[in-house]
Amino acid sequence: MCTCPNCNSKVTRVHDYRIQRIKDIPLFFKHTFIILKKRIYRCNACGKNFMNI
């Protein structure tokens, strides 16, 4: 559960997920990536989409 930054109401509804690959330093001479799964919420009160970081 998180709070909408637009209207400050409590939000539990997940709208979407986004995958972001972040390039990291090489490890044992191999390419290394950090995979970050971002959760995007949709507010029931105001209808805005936002990401809780």
N, CA, C and O of each residue as an XYZ file, in Angstrom:
212
protein
N       0.847     -1.171      0.000
C       0.000      0.000      0.000
C       0.898      1.241      0.000
O       1.888      1.297      0.730
N       0.554      2.219     -0.809
C       1.324      3.457     -0.868
C       0.361      4.641     -0.991
O      -0.854      4.460     -1.068
N       0.915      5.842     -1.007
C       0.123      7.059     -1.040
C       0.289      7.749     -2.385
O       1.405      7.862     -2.893
N      -0.805      8.208     -2.959
C      -0.785      8.928     -4.236
C      -0.127     10.294     -4.020
O      -0.518     11.023     -3.109
N       0.864     10.651     -4.843
C       1.511     11.961     -4.684
C       0.620     13.120     -5.126
O       0.902     14.269     -4.786
N      -0.439     12.848     -5.868
C      -1.311     13.900     -6.379
C      -2.410     14.273     -5.377
O      -2.642     15.455     -5.122
N      -3.088     13.261     -4.806
C      -4.227     13.549     -3.930
C      -4.062     12.992     -2.516
O      -4.954     13.172     -1.686
N      -2.948     12.322     -2.218
C      -2.626     11.771     -0.895
C      -3.612     10.714     -0.411
O      -3.778     10.557      0.799
N      -4.264      9.993     -1.296
C      -5.143      8.900     -0.887
C      -4.342      7.596     -0.911
O      -3.327      7.503     -1.602
N      -4.790      6.600     -0.165
C      -4.129      5.294     -0.103
C      -4.454      4.493     -1.358
O      -5.607      4.431     -1.785
N      -3.425      3.879     -1.945
C      -3.577      3.152     -3.206
C      -3.033      1.734     -3.032
O      -1.937      1.542     -2.504
N      -3.803      0.752     -3.477
C      -3.359     -0.642     -3.456
C      -3.383     -1.269     -4.846
O      -2.861     -2.369     -5.028
N      -3.969     -0.605     -5.816
C      -4.147     -1.173     -7.154
C      -2.882     -1.004     -7.998
O      -2.415      0.116     -8.207
N      -2.339     -2.108     -8.476
C      -1.169     -2.083     -9.351
C      -1.658     -2.000    -10.787
O      -2.477     -2.809    -11.222
N      -1.150     -1.014    -11.522
C      -1.563     -0.810    -12.909
C      -0.691     -1.607    -13.878
O      -1.197     -2.206    -14.827
N       0.629     -1.613    -13.632
C       1.548     -2.229    -14.589
C       2.886     -2.467    -13.906
O       3.152     -1.943    -12.824
N       3.728     -3.273    -14.565
C       5.112     -3.464    -14.142
C       6.009     -3.082    -15.306
O       5.668     -3.326    -16.463
N       7.147     -2.488    -15.005
C       8.148     -2.151    -16.027
C       9.475     -2.750    -15.613
O       9.845     -2.710    -14.440
N      10.179     -3.297    -16.561
C      11.497     -3.872    -16.324
C      12.541     -2.888    -16.839
O      12.465     -2.435    -17.981
N      13.524     -2.557    -15.987
C      14.609     -1.672    -16.391
C      15.915     -2.400    -16.165
O      16.172     -2.898    -15.069
N      16.750     -2.466    -17.206
C      18.068     -3.083    -17.101
C      19.099     -1.987    -16.930
O      19.185     -1.071    -17.749
N      19.880     -2.080    -15.866
C      20.916     -1.091    -15.563
C      22.264     -1.778    -15.704
O      22.517     -2.812    -15.085
N      23.129     -1.188    -16.533
C      24.439     -1.782    -16.764
C      25.342     -1.503    -15.571
O      25.445     -0.366    -15.110
N      25.996     -2.553    -15.073
C      26.871     -2.455    -13.916
C      28.312     -2.706    -14.366
O      28.564     -2.955    -15.545
N      29.245     -2.640    -13.432
C      30.641     -2.884    -13.773
C      30.828     -4.366    -14.098
O      30.103     -5.209    -13.571
N      31.792     -4.690    -14.961
C      32.015     -6.096    -15.317
C      32.452     -6.924    -14.104
O      33.198     -6.458    -13.243
N      31.970     -8.146    -14.070
C      32.309     -9.071    -12.995
C      32.918    -10.306    -13.626
O      32.254    -10.992    -14.402
N      34.161    -10.599    -13.312
C      34.911    -11.706    -13.905
C      34.916    -11.601    -15.428
O      34.740    -12.597    -16.129
N      35.122    -10.373    -15.934
C      35.226    -10.073    -17.364
C      33.958    -10.385    -18.147
O      34.019    -10.641    -19.349
N      32.815    -10.365    -17.479
C      31.527    -10.580    -18.143
C      30.646     -9.365    -17.912
O      30.754     -8.690    -16.888
N      29.768     -9.091    -18.881
C      28.830     -7.991    -18.751
C      27.880     -8.287    -17.592
O      27.402     -9.410    -17.431
N      27.623     -7.270    -16.801
C      26.756     -7.433    -15.640
C      25.635     -6.407    -15.705
O      25.879     -5.230    -15.968
N      24.409     -6.851    -15.466
C      23.244     -5.975    -15.469
C      22.476     -6.165    -14.169
O      22.398     -7.269    -13.629
N      21.915     -5.070    -13.681
C      20.980     -5.119    -12.565
C      19.594     -4.993    -13.176
O      19.330     -4.057    -13.930
N      18.711     -5.925    -12.859
C      17.355     -5.891    -13.400
C      16.430     -5.377    -12.313
O      16.292     -5.985    -11.251
N      15.794     -4.239    -12.600
C      14.923     -3.568    -11.649
C      13.487     -3.676    -12.140
O      13.172     -3.253    -13.252
N      12.621     -4.241    -11.314
C      11.205     -4.381    -11.668
C      10.442     -3.253    -10.978
O      10.285     -3.256     -9.757
N       9.971     -2.292    -11.766
C       9.259     -1.143    -11.234
C       7.761     -1.416    -11.219
O       7.221     -2.007    -12.154
N       7.105     -0.988    -10.169
C       5.665     -1.182    -10.020
C       4.971      0.161    -10.233
O       5.304      1.148     -9.578
N       4.011      0.194    -11.146
C       3.273      1.418    -11.447
C       1.859      1.259    -10.904
O       1.161      0.297    -11.223
N       1.449      2.224    -10.077
C       0.134      2.192     -9.434
C      -0.840      3.106    -10.160
O      -0.434      4.034    -10.859
N      -2.125      2.836     -9.988
C      -3.181      3.699    -10.511
C      -4.080      4.081     -9.343
O      -4.604      3.217     -8.640
N      -4.251      5.389     -9.143
C      -5.053      5.907     -8.044
C      -6.542      5.784     -8.381
O      -6.968      6.156     -9.475
N      -7.326      5.264     -7.443
C      -8.765      5.132     -7.646
C      -9.476      6.475     -7.515
O     -10.506      6.694     -8.154
N      -8.940      7.372     -6.696
C      -9.599      8.650     -6.438
C      -9.423      9.647     -7.591
O     -10.401     10.233     -8.055
N      -8.171      9.842     -8.058
C      -7.932     10.866     -9.082
C      -7.630     10.286    -10.457
O      -7.656     11.022    -11.443
N      -7.343      8.981    -10.555
C      -7.114      8.342    -11.854
C      -5.709      8.499    -12.391
O      -5.450      8.105    -13.528
N      -4.795      9.056    -11.626
C      -3.408      9.241    -12.091
C      -2.589      7.970    -11.908
O      -2.812      7.197    -10.976
N      -1.630      7.768    -12.822
C      -0.661      6.688    -12.708
C       0.613      7.261    -12.114
O       1.018      8.374    -12.452
N       1.256      6.490    -11.214
C       2.505      6.950    -10.629
C       3.341      5.746    -10.230
O       2.842      4.625    -10.133
N       4.626      6.000    -10.000
C       5.565      4.960     -9.640
C       6.048      5.226     -8.218
O       6.433      6.349     -7.891
N       6.030      4.209     -7.385
C       6.506      4.335     -6.020
C       7.922      3.788     -5.977
O       8.124      2.589     -6.170
N       8.902      4.640     -5.728
C      10.311      4.230     -5.761
C      10.795      3.902     -4.379
O      11.957      3.537     -4.202
